[in-house]
Amino acid sequence: MAVQAAQLSAGVGTTIYDLGRIASLWVSAFEILAHPRTDKSGLRYVYPLFDRVCYFNREIGRRRYTAYMNQKKPWPHRSFSCWLYGELYQARNDFLHGNPITVKSLYPKGSKVSLFWAAPALYRLALTGLLELSVAGKYPKVGSAPAIAEYANTRMLFMEPQSIIERALLKMRQ
């Protein structure tokens, strides 16, 4: 499903409905990734994937955003990535359920960047949470140069793509 969602519509004939279809495929990919196999998948299984991510940027991981839940309010405060996914989920619902849509349907409040472009970055974070990827181990003892070098290398290999994803999501806030 993620592979299909990642295949961008090309050409001058691309419409908002093409983008809505792709947003719908992304939400399906998230729900498949988070599916518990014993219950229906949905927001309550996707959000915990984001909660398990070790964020380097505090603004992304801080639980200060009111993330959409398809239940009565008050909705819980969650990370920025959960909030963004909730926005994508609502846009998908508008497209699939025949609700009135505009170009603004794919733009979170105050953002100049479409949710359409955030979906792949969010998916990468969901995979990070599912696979429980993080920088392994504690900093080695002083005086162990090979162990320190190995730790630094492992940390850089994890941090570089993770920080790129986090910076991309922060662009959604501007």
Secondary structure by P-SEA (a helix, b strand, c coil): cccccccccccccccaaaaaaaaaaaaaaaaaaaccccccccaaaaaaaaaaccccccccccccccccccccccbbbbcaaaaaaaaaaaaaaaaaaccccccccccccccccccccaaaaaaaaaaaaaaccccccccccccaaaaaaaaaaaaaaaaaaaaaaaaaaaaaac
